[in-house]
Structures are given as structure tokens and as C-alpha cells.
Amino acid sequence: MLGYSEVKIGFLPAIVSFLLLRRISEFKARQLLISAEILNAERALQIAEVLQKNVRPARD
């Protein structure tokens, strides 16, 4: 299971969010970080497949 469960107790995953924003869109990052959705392996794989097809690396 994958997710940002610290959001449920009021913590902002700040370090992870910086890295996440370099890999996926701001919209999707916010959705994952704010919702505290716990992803099973199948759902994480679906997201990864979409990202591999549609996301280019961020510019430094």
C-alpha cells in the first residue's frame, strides 16, 4: 500500500511533495497529497503507466 497518510493527522509531506512535483502534474500531486488516498499496487501501477506515457521530466 502506498499513500501519504500523514495528512490524516495534520502533517504536510513537504519533502516528498517537492520530489513528487518534479515527476507528475501539480493537479495530480495535490490530489494525492491532500486526499491521503491509500493506493493498492494495482492502482499505483495504473497511475505509473499513465505517467510514463504522458509526463516529461521537469526542467531544472
Secondary structure by P-SEA (a helix, b strand, c coil): ccccccccccccaaaaaaaaaacccaaaaaaaaaacccccaaaaaaaaaaaaaccccccc
